[in-house]
Amino acid sequence: MAGFAQPVKPNRGGVPGFKRLRRNNYSRRGSVVSPQNKYSLKVDHAWTTSHRMPFFYNNSNLNQKVGPGGPPGLPLPLWDGQVQTFETEAFRLTYDWTLSPRMLNHFAIAETCFTKSAPRKCHGGWKDKICMKNVPDCDINFAAATFSELSSWGATSFTAPSSRFGQ
């Protein structure tokens, strides 16, 4: 794994003998971008003046990924950040029946679904270069190394099955 760090040379100053010279002494102006798409739909239907049926749907997704200039800090595969995807989908259907000016019958059904995925996705064929046989794919779960006096290298993914929460 140390071979991947060979091109990374200190580029931040520090006084020799101080921990700052050894810790976080490499800086890169990369970025993480987070484009987000949102849309919703609302429909209200009046069957009669006393019978109404509104429907609402909402979708939102956020895709956090490494920017075009590479990640901030250490280059891939040593970058210790993550890419993430969040998706939320919700709907609500209601039925309102006005029985009198003082009495309303209201029925509602709704569901909200939230999915979060944080795959590492370090493309570059790391599986063939660093993974041991029969271990998780290093292109998704690149090995992580931590040091007492240096920045951590690599990161793992946190991917779990989608969650569904009904209302």
Backbone as numpy.savetxt, mean C-alpha at the origin, in Angstrom:
# Nx Ny Nz CAx CAy CAz Cx Cy Cz
24.76 -11.14 -0.17 23.93 -9.94 -0.17 24.80 -8.68 -0.17
25.99 -8.77 0.44 26.88 -7.62 0.51 27.31 -7.16 -0.89
27.32 -8.04 -1.85 27.69 -7.67 -3.21 26.77 -6.63 -3.82
25.50 -6.61 -3.41 24.57 -5.62 -3.93 24.87 -4.23 -3.40
25.61 -4.14 -2.29 25.94 -2.84 -1.70 27.25 -2.27 -2.23
27.99 -3.00 -3.03 29.28 -2.53 -3.53 29.20 -1.20 -4.27
28.20 -0.95 -5.14 28.14 0.33 -5.84 27.73 1.51 -4.95
27.20 1.21 -3.75 26.73 2.27 -2.86 27.91 2.79 -2.04
28.32 4.01 -2.32 29.44 4.63 -1.61 28.91 5.81 -0.79
29.49 6.09 0.39 29.04 7.22 1.19 29.07 8.52 0.38
27.99 9.29 0.47 27.94 10.56 -0.24 27.48 11.70 0.67
27.42 11.43 1.96 27.08 12.47 2.94 28.25 12.62 3.90
28.53 13.84 4.25 29.67 14.11 5.11 29.46 13.68 6.55
30.54 13.66 7.28 30.53 13.33 8.69 31.94 13.44 9.23
32.04 13.70 10.49 33.34 13.83 11.11 33.87 12.44 11.41
35.11 12.11 10.95 35.66 10.77 11.21 35.65 10.46 12.71
35.28 9.23 13.03 35.23 8.80 14.42 33.85 8.94 15.04
32.94 9.65 14.40 31.61 9.81 14.94 30.65 8.82 14.28
29.63 8.43 15.02 28.67 7.46 14.49 27.98 7.96 13.23
27.81 9.28 13.12 27.11 9.81 11.95 27.83 9.45 10.66
29.16 9.32 10.71 29.92 8.95 9.52 29.55 7.54 9.06
29.24 6.67 10.01 28.92 5.28 9.68 27.43 5.06 9.47
26.59 5.84 10.11 25.15 5.62 10.07 24.48 6.60 9.11
23.64 6.08 8.23 22.86 6.89 7.29 23.74 7.87 6.51
24.82 7.37 5.97 25.76 8.23 5.25 25.58 8.17 3.74
24.46 7.69 3.29 24.16 7.64 1.87 22.78 8.24 1.65
22.67 9.12 0.70 21.40 9.77 0.41 21.14 9.73 -1.08
19.89 9.52 -1.43 19.49 9.49 -2.83 18.15 10.19 -2.93
17.95 10.96 -3.96 16.73 11.76 -4.10 15.65 11.02 -4.88
15.40 9.81 -4.56 14.32 9.07 -5.19 12.98 9.48 -4.58
11.94 8.78 -4.97 10.62 9.13 -4.46 9.70 7.91 -4.43
8.65 8.07 -3.68 7.54 7.11 -3.66 6.31 7.89 -4.10
5.64 7.44 -5.14 4.45 8.13 -5.64 3.21 7.37 -5.20
2.13 8.11 -5.00 0.89 7.52 -4.50 -0.32 8.01 -5.29
-0.46 7.58 -6.55 -1.65 7.99 -7.29 -2.90 7.34 -6.69
-3.98 8.11 -6.64 -5.22 7.62 -6.07 -6.37 7.88 -7.03
-7.21 6.88 -7.22 -8.40 7.00 -8.06 -9.63 6.81 -7.19
-10.60 7.72 -7.34 -11.84 7.63 -6.59 -13.01 7.89 -7.52
-14.08 7.16 -7.31 -15.31 7.49 -8.01 -16.49 6.97 -7.19
-17.62 7.59 -7.40 -18.82 7.15 -6.70 -20.04 7.38 -7.59
-21.11 6.71 -7.23 -22.36 6.79 -7.97 -23.49 6.87 -6.95
-24.42 7.77 -7.16 -25.58 7.92 -6.27 -26.81 8.00 -7.16
-27.76 7.12 -6.90 -29.00 7.10 -7.67 -30.15 7.12 -6.66
-31.11 8.01 -6.88 -32.32 8.09 -6.06 -33.52 7.85 -6.96
-34.32 6.87 -6.59 -35.52 6.58 -7.39 -36.75 6.73 -6.50
-37.71 7.49 -6.98 -38.97 7.67 -6.25 -40.05 6.88 -6.99
-40.49 5.76 -6.38 -41.54 4.96 -6.98 -42.86 5.74 -6.93
-43.12 6.29 -5.78 -44.27 7.18 -5.57 -43.80 8.24 -4.57
-44.69 9.12 -4.15 -44.30 10.15 -3.19 -43.99 9.55 -1.82
-44.46 8.36 -1.53 -44.19 7.75 -0.22 -43.23 6.55 -0.29
-42.79 6.16 -1.48 -41.86 5.03 -1.63 -40.61 5.49 -2.40
-39.47 5.47 -1.72 -38.20 5.90 -2.34 -37.14 4.83 -2.13
-36.23 4.74 -3.13 -35.16 3.76 -3.05 -33.84 4.40 -3.52
-33.00 4.89 -2.61 -31.68 5.41 -2.97 -30.63 4.29 -3.00
-29.64 4.46 -3.87 -28.52 3.52 -3.98 -27.23 4.34 -4.06
-26.20 3.89 -3.34 -24.91 4.58 -3.33 -23.80 3.55 -3.52
-22.81 3.89 -4.37 -21.64 3.03 -4.60 -20.39 3.91 -4.59
-19.33 3.44 -3.95 -18.07 4.18 -3.89 -16.91 3.22 -4.08
-15.90 3.67 -4.83 -14.68 2.89 -5.04 -13.49 3.82 -4.93
-12.47 3.38 -4.21 -11.26 4.17 -4.04 -10.07 3.24 -4.04
-9.05 3.53 -4.86 -7.81 2.76 -4.81 -6.60 3.68 -4.80
-5.65 3.30 -3.96 -4.39 4.00 -3.80 -3.29 3.01 -4.13
-2.42 3.36 -5.05 -1.32 2.49 -5.44 0.00 3.20 -5.17
0.60 2.88 -4.04 1.87 3.50 -3.67 3.00 2.68 -4.31
3.89 3.37 -5.05 4.97 2.65 -5.73 6.21 3.53 -5.82
7.31 2.92 -6.19 8.58 3.63 -6.34 8.48 4.57 -7.54
8.95 5.80 -7.36 8.90 6.80 -8.43 9.86 6.49 -9.58
9.78 7.26 -10.66 10.59 6.98 -11.85 12.09 7.12 -11.61
12.52 7.89 -10.61 13.95 8.05 -10.33 14.48 7.05 -9.33
13.69 6.03 -9.02 14.10 5.04 -8.03 13.60 5.42 -6.65
13.84 4.57 -5.66 13.35 4.84 -4.31 14.22 5.86 -3.58
13.67 6.50 -2.55 14.51 7.38 -1.73 15.44 6.52 -0.87
16.60 7.02 -0.57 17.54 6.25 0.26 18.31 5.26 -0.58
18.49 4.07 -0.07 19.28 3.05 -0.77 18.58 2.57 -2.03
19.35 2.19 -3.06 18.74 1.68 -4.29 18.18 0.27 -4.09
17.32 -0.15 -5.01 16.82 -1.53 -4.99 17.98 -2.47 -5.25
18.05 -3.58 -4.62 17.09 -4.22 -3.73 17.31 -3.87 -2.26
18.22 -2.95 -1.96 18.55 -2.64 -0.57 17.57 -1.68 0.10
16.75 -0.99 -0.68 15.76 -0.04 -0.14 14.89 -0.76 0.87
14.63 -0.13 2.01 13.87 -0.79 3.06 12.40 -0.37 3.11
11.92 0.28 2.08 10.52 0.68 2.03 9.65 -0.38 1.39
8.38 -0.03 1.19 7.43 -0.96 0.58 6.53 -0.25 -0.41
6.03 -1.02 -1.33 4.96 -0.56 -2.21 3.67 -1.13 -1.64
2.57 -0.39 -1.79 1.32 -0.84 -1.20 0.15 -0.52 -2.12
-0.87 -1.32 -2.01 -2.11 -1.08 -2.73 -3.25 -1.16 -1.72
-4.08 -0.12 -1.69 -5.27 -0.10 -0.85 -6.48 0.03 -1.77
-7.46 -0.81 -1.58 -8.69 -0.69 -2.37 -9.89 -0.77 -1.43
-10.76 0.20 -1.55 -11.98 0.23 -0.75 -13.17 0.28 -1.69
-14.15 -0.54 -1.42 -15.37 -0.58 -2.23 -16.54 -0.64 -1.26
-17.51 0.22 -1.46 -18.66 0.27 -0.56 -19.95 0.48 -1.35
-21.02 -0.13 -0.87 -22.33 0.15 -1.46 -23.38 0.20 -0.35
-24.47 0.90 -0.64 -25.59 1.02 0.30 -26.88 1.13 -0.51
-27.84 0.31 -0.18 -29.16 0.35 -0.79 -30.17 0.54 0.34
-31.04 1.52 0.19 -32.06 1.77 1.21 -33.45 1.82 0.58
-34.43 1.57 1.42 -35.83 1.67 0.98 -36.57 2.44 2.06
-37.19 3.55 1.67 -37.95 4.38 2.61 -39.42 4.39 2.20
-40.26 4.07 3.17 -41.70 4.08 2.96 -42.30 5.03 3.99
-42.84 6.13 3.50 -43.46 7.12 4.38 -44.91 6.71 4.59
-45.22 6.22 5.80 -46.58 5.76 6.12 -47.49 6.92 6.47
-46.95 7.92 7.13 -47.71 9.11 7.50 -46.68 10.22 7.76
-47.12 11.46 7.96 -46.16 12.53 8.25 -45.34 12.28 9.51
-45.78 11.36 10.37 -45.07 11.10 11.62 -44.48 9.69 11.69
-44.61 8.90 10.62 -44.12 7.52 10.66 -43.40 7.16 9.36
-42.20 6.60 9.51 -41.36 6.22 8.37 -40.84 4.81 8.58
-40.94 3.99 7.57 -40.36 2.65 7.59 -39.07 2.73 6.75
-37.94 2.42 7.37 -36.63 2.56 6.69 -35.91 1.22 6.75
-35.48 0.73 5.59 -34.72 -0.51 5.50 -33.43 -0.20 4.75
-32.29 -0.72 5.24 -31.01 -0.46 4.59 -30.14 -1.71 4.61
-29.38 -1.89 3.55 -28.38 -2.95 3.48 -27.12 -2.33 2.87
-25.98 -2.69 3.45 -24.73 -2.08 2.99 -23.58 -3.05 3.19
-22.51 -2.80 2.46 -21.29 -3.58 2.62 -20.10 -2.69 2.29
-19.04 -2.86 3.06 -17.78 -2.18 2.79 -16.69 -3.24 2.70
-15.91 -3.20 1.63 -14.81 -4.14 1.44 -13.51 -3.36 1.40
-12.52 -3.80 2.16 -11.22 -3.15 2.18 -10.15 -4.20 1.92
-9.26 -3.92 0.99 -8.17 -4.82 0.67 -6.87 -4.04 0.74
-5.90 -4.56 1.45 -4.56 -3.96 1.49 -3.57 -5.02 1.10
-2.69 -4.66 0.19 -1.64 -5.55 -0.24 -0.33 -4.78 -0.22
0.70 -5.37 0.33 2.00 -4.72 0.39 3.08 -5.66 -0.12
3.00 -6.04 -1.40 4.05 -6.90 -1.93 5.33 -6.11 -2.14
6.43 -6.71 -1.96 7.72 -6.04 -2.12 8.00 -5.74 -3.59
7.77 -6.68 -4.46 7.94 -6.53 -5.90 9.26 -5.87 -6.29
10.36 -6.47 -5.89 11.69 -6.01 -6.29 12.06 -6.71 -7.57
11.62 -6.19 -8.68 11.92 -6.84 -9.95 13.41 -6.75 -10.23
13.96 -7.75 -10.79 15.38 -7.75 -11.10 15.99 -9.14 -11.03
15.13 -10.15 -10.92 15.64 -11.52 -10.90 16.41 -11.87 -9.64
16.04 -11.26 -8.51 16.75 -11.53 -7.25 16.57 -12.98 -6.81
15.47 -13.59 -7.22 15.23 -14.97 -6.85 16.38 -15.86 -7.31
16.87 -15.64 -8.51 17.96 -16.45 -9.04 19.32 -16.03 -8.49
19.42 -14.82 -7.93 20.71 -14.31 -7.49 20.97 -14.51 -6.00
19.93 -14.50 -5.16 20.17 -14.52 -3.72 19.34 -15.54 -2.95
18.18 -15.94 -3.46 17.32 -16.86 -2.71 17.95 -18.24 -2.59
17.70 -18.85 -1.44 18.07 -20.24 -1.27 16.94 -21.10 -1.83
17.24 -22.34 -2.12 16.25 -23.24 -2.70 15.08 -23.43 -1.73
13.87 -23.46 -2.27 12.63 -23.72 -1.53 12.27 -22.65 -0.50
12.68 -21.42 -0.71 12.27 -20.33 0.17 11.32 -19.42 -0.61
10.58 -18.51 0.09 9.67 -17.61 -0.63 10.41 -16.80 -1.68
9.70 -16.43 -2.70 10.25 -15.70 -3.84 10.90 -14.38 -3.40
12.19 -14.22 -3.67 12.92 -13.00 -3.28 12.50 -11.78 -4.09
11.84 -11.97 -5.22 11.33 -10.82 -5.95 10.15 -10.20 -5.20
9.55 -10.93 -4.29 8.46 -10.42 -3.48 8.92 -10.23 -2.04
9.59 -11.21 -1.48 10.09 -11.15 -0.10 11.61 -11.16 -0.11
12.20 -10.03 -0.45 13.66 -9.93 -0.46 14.17 -10.02 0.97
15.28 -10.68 1.16 15.84 -10.84 2.51 16.10 -9.48 3.15
15.86 -9.38 4.44 16.10 -8.13 5.17 17.28 -8.34 6.11
18.15 -7.35 6.17 19.30 -7.39 7.07 19.32 -6.10 7.88
19.52 -6.22 9.17 19.61 -5.04 10.03 20.98 -5.00 10.68
21.46 -3.78 10.91 22.78 -3.57 11.49 22.65 -2.58 12.64
23.53 -2.69 13.62 23.45 -1.77 14.76 23.92 -0.37 14.40
24.82 -0.22 13.45 25.38 1.10 13.13 25.08 1.56 11.70
24.29 0.82 10.95 24.00 1.18 9.55 22.50 1.11 9.30
22.07 1.67 8.18 20.67 1.55 7.76 20.37 0.08 7.46
19.12 -0.30 7.63 18.72 -1.66 7.29 18.74 -1.83 5.78
18.90 -3.07 5.34 18.87 -3.39 3.92 17.67 -4.27 3.66
17.00 -4.01 2.54 15.89 -4.86 2.12 14.70 -4.76 3.03
13.62 -5.38 2.63 12.39 -5.41 3.42 11.53 -6.56 2.93
10.67 -7.03 3.76 9.77 -8.10 3.38 8.41 -7.52 3.04
7.56 -8.33 2.48 6.22 -7.86 2.15 5.28 -8.22 3.29
4.17 -7.51 3.33 3.12 -7.81 4.29 1.84 -7.97 3.50
1.65 -9.12 2.92 0.50 -9.38 2.09 -0.39 -10.38 2.81
-1.63 -10.03 2.98 -2.58 -10.89 3.66 -3.82 -11.02 2.80
-4.64 -12.03 3.07 -5.89 -12.16 2.30 -6.75 -10.91 2.49
-7.58 -10.64 1.53 -8.43 -9.46 1.63 -9.41 -9.60 2.79
-9.78 -8.47 3.33 -10.72 -8.44 4.45 -12.05 -7.88 3.98
-13.10 -8.41 4.51 -14.42 -7.91 4.17 -15.14 -7.59 5.47
-15.66 -6.37 5.53 -16.40 -5.93 6.70 -17.79 -5.52 6.26
-18.79 -6.22 6.71 -20.17 -5.86 6.37 -20.73 -4.88 7.38
-21.61 -4.00 6.96 -22.21 -3.03 7.88 -23.63 -3.44 8.18
